[in-house]
Amino acid sequence: MAIDETPKDPARTRLEAIIACREKRTARAREKLDAAVREEYEARAELETARADLAQWILDHPDPQPMLI
């Protein structure tokens, strides 16, 4: 049994290497995007909690001198 040892065309090898690099870059970008989406979700939840806390504080501490108009 003979093993085919025909060398690959250098242009093909170069293109395959480029594709491998681009696949890794795409995967890293997806990981960063997923992390950013999670961070935004958490930040929005914290913002809503803070707004709700402020609204409750305002209800619990009415202005001692209401407007006279």
N, C-alpha and C positions, 0 to 999 in steps of 0.2 A: 504494500500500500504506500503510495507516494503522497506526501503532504504538499499541497499547493503552496509554494513559497513565492508566488508572483508578488513582487512589491506593489503596494498601492501607489496610485498616482499622487504625487505631492500636492496637487491642487485639491484632490478629494480629501486627503489627510488634513490639510489646512481648513477646509470647510467643515469637516467633522469636529475639529478642535474648536472652531468658532461656535458651532452649534452647542457643544458641551458647555462652553463658557456662558453663552446666552441662556441656556437652561438653568444654570446655577444662579445667574443674575435674576432671572424671572422668579425663581423660588425664593430668593432673599427678598425681593420686592414684595412678593405675596405675604411673606412673614411680617414684614414691616407694616404693610397695609392692614393685615389682620390685627396687629398690636395697636395700631392707631385707631381702628374702629372700636376695639375694646376700651381704649383709653377715653375716646369721645363718649361712649355709652356711660362709663363710670362718671365722667365729669358732668354730663347732663343730669344724671341721677343725683349727684351731690349738689348741683346747682338748684334743682327742684326742691331738694330737702332744705337747703338754706333759705330759699324763698318762702317755703311753707313755715319754717321756723320764725322768720321775720313777720309773716302775716299773723301767726299765732301770738307773737310777742306784742304786736300792735293791738290786737284784740284784748290781751291781758293787761295792757298798760294804756288805758285811754288818756287822751290829753286832759290834764287837770283844769285847763282853762279853755273851754270850747270857743269856737268862733262866735262872735256876737252878731253876725249878719244873718 
